[in-house]
């Protein structure tokens, strides 16, 4: 079971925790993924159950008209904090329980909610900025509950996605390590956001390798899905392949945040 003591994560679990993350060589990006996969292999069944529940939860929340996507932005750091606690327990020889998914609701909740609010505010600003730049209504027209027939042109949607991706990059850098720093190192929300940005920028080379490696399974899914849309591959096969990749890729992606955190902020402690 998950330890719900509010003070359980009040102190850094590593004596050599570094406030300013180390700068690492490019090859460390691959190491984060390899160590994350090792954590996944310890309890693959529980990992799969957790990411299925996570996907269903975000899908259900996202279907709420207007506010669904914003609620997801608020929940992301809270659930992420709980999953970081689960990774830490698993790495220390303990179990990874389903309750870890909601552990952020009982440990360091205030700081996690602040990060969630920051993430929410950031996405609201990004949405309005992109809508203003494109001409308005791009995201509303593709959101659940949108008015029928109010779909944007393909070119407008592509431009909107490119703008949103570029504008969201600083937000992603700020929130990438923030939940882990809060629940595992006892860092405040503000300091966690700043430390996450600095660590990501200092380690852009390993993150480049990390992204390139993770891009491969995404490409494995994208090609059959594209072929299925052209009726060249059965839709069922493409769907099953996408599901299988998700069930492995998502646990590895989640655990890799933890392994990268240990490598950057905890003097390279191996998982």
C-alpha positions as CSV (number, residue, x, y, z in Angstrom):
1,X,0.0,0.0,0.0
2,X,1.1,3.6,-0.5
3,X,2.4,5.5,2.5
4,X,0.0,8.4,2.9
5,X,2.0,10.2,5.6
6,X,2.1,13.8,4.5
7,X,5.7,14.1,5.8
8,X,6.9,10.9,4.0
9,X,8.4,12.9,1.2
10,X,9.3,16.0,3.1
11,X,13.0,15.3,2.9
12,X,15.2,14.4,-0.2
13,X,15.5,10.6,-0.5
14,X,19.1,11.1,-1.8
15,X,21.7,12.7,0.5
16,X,23.5,14.1,-2.6
17,X,20.5,15.8,-4.1
18,X,21.6,18.7,-6.2
19,X,19.4,21.8,-6.5
20,X,20.9,22.6,-9.9
21,X,20.8,19.5,-12.0
22,X,24.0,18.1,-13.5
23,X,24.8,18.5,-17.2
24,X,25.0,15.1,-18.7
25,X,26.4,13.6,-22.0
26,X,24.1,12.8,-24.9
27,X,24.2,9.1,-24.3
28,X,22.4,9.4,-21.0
29,X,19.1,9.8,-22.9
30,X,19.2,6.2,-23.9
31,X,20.1,5.1,-20.4
32,X,17.0,6.8,-19.0
33,X,14.8,4.7,-21.3
34,X,16.7,1.5,-20.5
35,X,16.4,2.0,-16.8
36,X,12.7,2.9,-17.2
37,X,12.1,-0.3,-19.1
38,X,13.8,-2.2,-16.2
39,X,11.3,-0.7,-13.8
40,X,8.4,-1.7,-16.1
41,X,9.7,-5.3,-16.2
42,X,9.5,-5.5,-12.4
43,X,5.7,-5.3,-12.4
44,X,4.4,-5.2,-16.0
45,X,0.8,-6.2,-15.1
46,X,0.4,-3.4,-12.5
47,X,2.0,-0.9,-14.9
48,X,-0.4,-1.9,-17.7
49,X,-3.4,-1.7,-15.4
50,X,-2.3,1.7,-14.2
51,X,-1.8,3.2,-17.7
52,X,-5.1,1.7,-18.9
53,X,-6.9,3.4,-15.9
54,X,-5.0,6.6,-16.6
55,X,-6.0,6.6,-20.3
56,X,-9.7,5.9,-19.5
57,X,-9.6,8.7,-16.9
58,X,-8.2,11.3,-19.2
59,X,-10.4,10.2,-22.0
60,X,-13.5,10.5,-19.8
61,X,-12.4,13.9,-18.5
62,X,-11.5,15.1,-22.0
63,X,-15.0,14.4,-23.2
64,X,-16.5,17.0,-20.9
65,X,-17.4,19.9,-23.1
66,X,-15.3,23.1,-23.0
67,X,-13.5,22.4,-19.7
68,X,-12.4,18.8,-20.3
69,X,-9.0,19.5,-21.8
70,X,-8.3,22.1,-19.1
71,X,-9.2,19.7,-16.3
72,X,-6.7,17.3,-17.7
73,X,-4.0,19.9,-17.5
74,X,-4.8,20.5,-13.9
75,X,-4.8,16.8,-13.0
76,X,-1.6,15.9,-14.9
77,X,0.9,17.0,-12.2
78,X,-1.2,15.6,-9.3
79,X,-1.4,12.1,-10.9
80,X,2.2,12.4,-12.1
81,X,3.4,13.1,-8.5
82,X,1.8,9.9,-7.4
83,X,3.4,7.9,-10.2
84,X,6.8,9.2,-9.2
85,X,6.2,8.0,-5.7
86,X,5.3,4.6,-7.2
87,X,8.5,4.5,-9.2
88,X,10.5,5.4,-6.2
89,X,8.9,2.6,-4.1
90,X,9.5,0.1,-6.9
91,X,13.1,1.1,-7.3
92,X,13.7,0.7,-3.6
93,X,12.4,-2.9,-3.7
94,X,8.8,-2.2,-2.7
95,X,5.6,-2.8,-4.6
96,X,4.1,-0.5,-7.3
97,X,0.4,-0.4,-6.3
98,X,-2.6,1.0,-8.2
99,X,-3.1,3.4,-5.2
100,X,0.1,5.2,-6.3
101,X,-1.9,6.7,-9.2
102,X,-3.8,8.8,-6.6
103,X,-1.0,9.2,-4.0
104,X,-0.5,12.8,-5.1
105,X,-4.0,13.6,-3.6
106,X,-2.5,12.9,-0.1
107,X,1.2,13.9,-0.4
108,X,2.4,17.3,-1.2
109,X,-1.0,18.0,-2.7
110,X,-0.8,21.8,-2.3
111,X,2.4,22.2,-4.3
112,X,1.2,19.7,-6.9
113,X,-2.1,21.6,-7.3
114,X,-0.1,24.8,-7.8
115,X,1.9,23.2,-10.6
116,X,-1.4,22.0,-12.0
117,X,-2.8,25.5,-11.9
118,X,0.3,26.8,-13.6
119,X,-0.1,24.2,-16.3
120,X,-3.7,25.0,-16.7
121,X,-3.1,28.7,-17.0
122,X,-0.3,28.1,-19.5
123,X,-2.6,26.0,-21.7
124,X,-5.4,28.6,-21.5
125,X,-2.9,31.3,-22.7
126,X,-1.6,29.1,-25.5
127,X,-5.1,28.2,-26.7
128,X,-6.2,31.9,-26.8
129,X,-2.9,32.9,-28.4
130,X,-3.2,30.3,-31.2
131,X,-6.9,31.0,-31.7
132,X,-6.1,34.7,-32.0
133,X,-3.2,34.1,-34.4
134,X,-5.2,31.8,-36.7
135,X,-8.5,33.7,-36.6
136,X,-10.4,32.1,-33.7
137,X,-12.3,29.0,-33.1
138,X,-9.8,26.4,-34.3
139,X,-9.7,24.4,-31.1
140,X,-13.4,25.0,-30.2
141,X,-14.4,23.6,-33.6
142,X,-12.7,20.3,-32.9
143,X,-13.5,20.0,-29.2
144,X,-16.3,17.7,-27.9
145,X,-19.7,19.5,-28.2
146,X,-18.6,21.7,-31.1
147,X,-21.1,23.0,-33.6
148,X,-21.6,20.6,-36.5
149,X,-20.1,21.9,-39.7
150,X,-17.8,24.4,-38.0
151,X,-14.6,22.5,-38.9
152,X,-11.5,24.5,-39.8
153,X,-9.5,24.0,-42.9
154,X,-6.7,21.4,-42.8
155,X,-4.1,24.1,-43.3
156,X,-5.4,26.2,-40.4
157,X,-5.5,23.1,-38.1
158,X,-1.9,22.2,-39.1
159,X,-0.7,25.8,-38.4
160,X,-2.5,25.8,-35.1
161,X,-0.9,22.6,-34.0
162,X,2.6,23.9,-35.0
163,X,2.0,27.1,-33.0
164,X,0.7,25.2,-30.0
165,X,3.7,22.9,-30.1
166,X,6.1,25.8,-30.2
167,X,4.4,27.8,-27.5
168,X,3.9,24.8,-25.2
169,X,7.6,23.8,-25.2
170,X,8.6,26.2,-22.2
171,X,5.5,24.9,-20.3
172,X,6.6,21.3,-20.9
173,X,10.1,22.1,-19.7
174,X,8.8,23.7,-16.5
175,X,6.4,20.8,-15.6
176,X,8.6,17.9,-16.7
177,X,10.5,17.3,-13.5
178,X,8.3,19.4,-11.2
179,X,6.1,16.7,-9.7
180,X,9.1,14.4,-9.0
181,X,11.0,17.3,-7.4
182,X,8.0,18.1,-5.2
183,X,7.1,14.6,-3.9
184,X,10.6,13.1,-3.8
185,X,12.8,16.1,-2.8
186,X,10.4,18.3,-0.9
187,X,10.9,21.2,-3.2
188,X,8.3,24.0,-3.4
189,X,6.2,24.4,-6.5
190,X,7.9,27.6,-7.7
191,X,11.4,26.2,-7.1
192,X,10.5,22.9,-8.8
193,X,9.2,24.7,-11.9
194,X,12.4,26.7,-12.2
195,X,14.7,23.8,-11.5
196,X,12.9,21.7,-14.1
197,X,13.5,24.4,-16.8
198,X,17.1,24.7,-16.0
199,X,17.7,21.0,-15.9
200,X,16.0,20.4,-19.3
201,X,17.9,23.3,-20.9
202,X,21.3,22.1,-19.5
203,X,20.6,18.6,-20.8
204,X,19.2,19.3,-24.3
205,X,21.6,16.9,-25.9
206,X,20.5,13.8,-23.9
207,X,16.9,14.9,-24.3
208,X,17.4,15.0,-28.0
209,X,18.7,11.4,-28.0
210,X,15.8,10.5,-25.6
211,X,13.2,12.0,-28.0
212,X,14.8,10.3,-31.0
213,X,14.6,6.8,-29.4
214,X,11.0,7.3,-28.3
215,X,10.1,8.5,-31.7
216,X,10.7,5.0,-33.2
217,X,7.8,3.2,-31.5
218,X,5.6,6.2,-32.4
219,X,6.6,5.8,-36.0
220,X,5.8,2.1,-35.8
221,X,2.3,3.0,-34.9
222,X,1.9,6.0,-37.2
223,X,2.7,4.1,-40.4
224,X,0.1,1.3,-40.0
225,X,-2.5,3.9,-38.9
226,X,-1.8,6.0,-41.9
227,X,-2.1,2.9,-44.2
228,X,-5.3,2.0,-42.4
229,X,-6.8,5.4,-43.3
230,X,-6.0,4.6,-46.9
231,X,-7.6,1.1,-46.6
232,X,-4.2,-0.5,-47.2
233,X,-4.1,-2.1,-43.7
234,X,-7.0,-3.5,-41.8
235,X,-8.2,-1.0,-39.1
236,X,-8.3,-3.7,-36.5
237,X,-4.6,-4.6,-37.0
238,X,-3.6,-0.9,-36.8
239,X,-5.7,-0.4,-33.6
240,X,-4.2,-3.5,-31.9
241,X,-0.7,-2.4,-32.8
242,X,-1.3,1.1,-31.4
243,X,-2.8,-0.4,-28.2
244,X,0.2,-2.8,-27.7
245,X,2.7,0.1,-28.2
246,X,0.7,2.3,-25.8
247,X,0.7,-0.4,-23.0
248,X,4.5,-0.5,-23.1
249,X,5.5,3.0,-24.2
250,X,3.4,4.8,-21.6
251,X,4.9,3.0,-18.6
252,X,8.4,3.5,-20.0
253,X,7.7,7.2,-20.6
254,X,6.4,7.7,-17.1
255,X,9.3,5.8,-15.5
256,X,11.8,7.6,-17.6
257,X,10.9,10.9,-16.0
258,X,11.9,9.3,-12.7
259,X,15.1,7.7,-14.0
260,X,16.1,11.0,-15.6
261,X,15.4,12.9,-12.4
262,X,17.7,10.6,-10.4
263,X,20.4,10.9,-13.0
264,X,20.3,14.7,-13.2
265,X,19.4,15.7,-9.7
266,X,20.8,12.8,-7.6
267,X,24.4,12.5,-8.7
268,X,23.7,9.8,-11.3
269,X,22.3,7.2,-8.9
270,X,21.4,4.2,-11.0
271,X,18.0,2.5,-11.0
